[in-house]
Amino acid sequence: MKKLNGKDFKAMLSSGAANLENYQNEINALNVFPVPDGDTGTNMSMTFMNGSKEANSSLSNDIGDIAKALSKGLLMGARGNSGVITSQIFRGFAQSVEGKEEVNALEIAEAFENGSRVAYKAVKKPIEGTILTVIREASWYAHNDFKTNPKITIEEYFKNLENYMSESLANTPELLPVLKEAGVVDSGGAGLVRIVEGFNLFFEGKPVIANPVTVELNNRNAQAVFENEEFGYCTEFIFRINDKYLKTFDENHLKNKLSEIGESLVVVQDEELVKVHVHTLHPGDALNLAQRYGEFIKLKIENMQEQHHELINTAEFETKKKPKEPKEIGIIAVGSGEGINKLFKDLKVDEIIAGGQTMNPSTQDFVDKINELDNCEKILIFPNNSNIMLAAKQAKDIMKSRVIEVVNCTSIQACISALAMYDSKMGFENSLKVINEACGNIKEIDVTYAVKDTTYDGVDVKQGDYMAMGKKTILVSGKDLAQVVCEGIKKIIDDDSSIVTLITGEDSDEETDNKIVDFINNETDLEVDVIKGDIPVYYYLIGIE
């Protein structure tokens, strides 16, 4: 093939998106930390699926127009750092092919090299050994091949690109020591390889089809779904229960939790597989509830409310909305767990985005919340997770007409500390200064369990162990939860420490809570404040100031 046309470009993208979706769990498992929240594959899959959908919805047959639609879909659907970087790669690609009806192999090579440059510019401190390295090295080598063979076909170019990507990916542990110690390659780079592998399968006449999400409903349940239709998100997923929970998993407990946030609920367990169908306004919360028990095999989320909005007059709908009182500063925060959400509201957070480690919100999620705060002159965004920061900043760049600051806050603990110090009467600039200082003065411990055996930073961890983790390190692991937490606190406190904030998770219990509180009261000079957070995945989030 000498020229790539719009029709084939769309089909190529669909194949790449489907291939990534089919391998998302494999990519999720490439997590440096052995924690139950590896989500790079899920984030990248949802990002690229959104981009592919937009591209295939384009009415144009010109490569330039389709690439522009792809870029927009990726930009708005970007989740997690790897998803945002992927969106920037194809943003650069779209810039390079703008205005072109068809492209040859050399033009594609130039477009991917431009994508690499754009992606690097989007990251403040690029780290080698990541998806950035994979796209930079592979795009350069694939482009350089034209010097010796200027007649490379489309198929040959993409095969070369995949090979170079695979070589670069295999070398990522040599560039990033944490990958080598964990015995994995970079997950974002692995996702990019799967996308291009899907492209090649299309050119080989074997386009990839995503495994469909099917939820088996009996007649009674199916009837209930259609009789009780409401607006929101139709959320369907299948997950495999982790060995840790296989004997203790309670189908009814999950049903009860999901029934609190949605309707038209069906939960079907078949040995280690659980299939869920729910209509909810908060799909992220539903996913968080499930992922604490295992890993997703398939998921699908459809916006029913969007379909509803197309049937009503938008202007009439807007007139019925209650006017909001004007404010100087509006606050958006990312969090999950009923207790955390209640606390955020008490701390004057205006809009809460459901998400965190297990489900990173998209750029579109932030844009939507920014638009909700049309009564606010200025907006502060608390991402509360390092893997959400880029999506928040990308939303800020999109909403250039608004005064927005993304707070350098990467944890729930830091967010709570900062909001406790915040006073809107201080004004925007002073508030930002106080908030940033508070975020920088807190020490953090996250407590969860290990999903695999590993050695990290000299700490041996066995599958099923409890782990107390500091910033980018594992402090201690073991079989006794209370002991692990107490040992972690001992390792991180110093002479300047005065108070411990203990945020409890859904899986914590009162007996363990009391043991930890007794340790702090009897063995340290610190005060302790217990917050019932109901957070998923983590037993405790601990802040020390």
Secondary structure as UniProt FT lines:
FT   STRAND          3..4
FT   HELIX           6..22
FT   HELIX           24..28
FT   TURN            36..37
FT   HELIX           40..57
FT   HELIX           63..77
FT   HELIX           80..97
FT   TURN            98..99
FT   STRAND          103..104
FT   HELIX           105..122
FT   HELIX           131..144
FT   HELIX           145..147
FT   TURN            150..151
FT   HELIX           154..175
FT   HELIX           177..182
FT   HELIX           187..203
FT   TURN            204..205
FT   HELIX           219..227
FT   STRAND          233..241
FT   HELIX           243..245
FT   TURN            246..248
FT   HELIX           251..259
FT   TURN            260..261
FT   STRAND          262..270
FT   TURN            271..272
FT   STRAND          273..280
FT   HELIX           283..291
FT   TURN            292..293
FT   STRAND          294..303
FT   HELIX           304..309
FT   TURN            310..311
FT   HELIX           314..319
FT   STRAND          327..335
FT   HELIX           338..346
FT   TURN            347..348
FT   STRAND          351..354
FT   HELIX           363..372
FT   TURN            373..375
FT   STRAND          376..382
FT   TURN            386..388
FT   HELIX           389..398
FT   TURN            400..401
FT   STRAND          403..406
FT   HELIX           412..421
FT   HELIX           424..426
FT   HELIX           428..440
FT   STRAND          443..449
FT   STRAND          454..456
FT   TURN            457..458
FT   STRAND          459..461
FT   TURN            463..464
FT   STRAND          466..470
FT   TURN            471..472
FT   STRAND          473..478
FT   HELIX           481..492
FT   TURN            495..496
FT   STRAND          499..505
FT   TURN            506..507
FT   HELIX           510..523
FT   STRAND          527..535
FT   STRAND          540..544
//
